[in-house]
Amino acid sequence: MEPHINPIKKKRVLTKDVLLAKEMEYMLESEHYTEGMRLPSEREMASAFGVQRGTVRSALQILLDKGMILAKPRAGYFVAPRRVDFNLNAYDSRKSVIEQMGKTTYVKLLTFEKISVSEKMAEKTTLEEDSQVYRIMRLRFASGLPMALERTHIRCDLVPGLTEEDVHNKSIYAALRQKYKIHIARSEEKVTAVYANGLESELLNTTRFRPLMRYEGIVYDSEERLIEYFDDIILKEKVQFISDAVHGGGKTHMGR
């Protein structure tokens, strides 16, 4: 009987640039680099770490892809702004989360209109096709820079008389709670990777086909009524989602 040979498992090779990127991460943390600080030049880092400049350049690209640093033409590399941590299990408004990090935030209202539920939206939700929803599209800024394109759809029959003033640079959920006594209870949501189309790249001030995060879901109130369908596009280098284990029911939703 021939001996059984286990197939060789493919492992990621820790090449010089990967190892150097880890060293650079440690350098940024241990030497207390802060947002906006300039990194040493490629030549200086090559000398300090005893490697070729090409290896330094590859390691810096790894940090760029992670969103840890920024590259400015003819100026060098700089520490990127800290990512905003959005806890998927916590009911806090995005505004409060961002401000707790010492950043300023506001939203620019792009679209506020009534539309009919499409066949595609009806398939994703329990909303009846051709029923009416408010379509609200807002651009979220953090520290003066675009962070996310927020696209939400709210049932018209539950919020009669909703106005642009209710959602212009204000918390939508606060308006639902204060004006309509609607209390958000839980949501079903998912985060996927997408690539920027023409409109998204223009609004988010990025390049077309840039990798982005799509944050999509359905929100219910305390009476188990479907209140909202949302479909946000977020710059992945600006935000990271965290989630705690939740047992015995649905999750609460990041406030809007």
C-alpha positions, 0 to 999 in steps of 0.5 A, a space after each residue: 500500500 502506497 503511503 498517503 502524501 498530503 498535498 502541499 499547502 500554498 503559503 504566502 511567502 514573506 518577501 523582503 518588501 512584506 517584511 519591510 512593510 511590517 517594520 515600517 508599521 512598527 516604526 510608525 507606531 513606536 516613534 509616534 508618527 501622527 496624522 499628516 507627518 512626513 515620512 523619511 525619504 526613500 533614500 533615507 529609509 533604504 539606508 536606515 533599513 539596509 535595503 535597496 530603494 526598490 524594496 522600500 518603494 514596494 513596501 511603501 506601496 503595501 502601506 499605501 494599499 492598506 491606507 496607512 500612508 498617503 503619497 503626494 507628488 514631489 512631496 513624499 509620503 505622509 501618515 494618512 488620517 486615522 480610519 473611522 471605526 464604525 461598530 456594526 453592533 452599536 447604535 451611534 450616529 456617524 456624526 457622533 462617532 467621527 466627532 469623538 475622534 476629534 474630526 469634523 463632519 457634515 453631509 451635503 444633500 445631493 438628491 431628495 425625491 419620491 420614486 417608485 420601488 423598482 423590481 430590483 429593489 423589491 427583490 432585495 427587500 419586502 417592499 412592494 414594487 411600484 410603492 413610493 419611497 423617498 430617495 435621499 442621496 448625501 455626500 458625507 465629509 470627514 475633516 473636509 474630505 469626502 468619505 462616503 456616498 450615502 444612499 437611502 430609501 425610506 417608505 413614504 407611507 410611514 413618513 408623510 411630510 418628510 422634507 429636505 430640511 429634515 435630512 439636510 446635514 442632520 441625522 435622518 434617524 433623529 428626524 424619524 424619532 422626533 417627528 414620526 416616533 419611529 425608533 430604529 431597532 435592528 438591521 440586516 446588512 452586509 459589506 462587499 468590495 466594489 469598484 468606483 464608477 464614473 459618478 462615484 469617483 467624481 463625488 468621492 474625489 478618487 479614480 475610476 475603478 478604485 476599490 471601494 466598500 459597499 455597505 448595504 442593508 435593510 432597517 426595521 423599527 421597534 414594531 418590526 416594520 421595514 423602514 429603510 433600504 440603504 446602499 452606501 459607497 465608502 472609501 475603504 481607506 477612510 473607514 473600517 467596520 468592526 463587529 462584536 458577537 451578537 446572540 439572540 436577535 438582529 443587530 442594531 444599525 450604525 446611525 445615519 
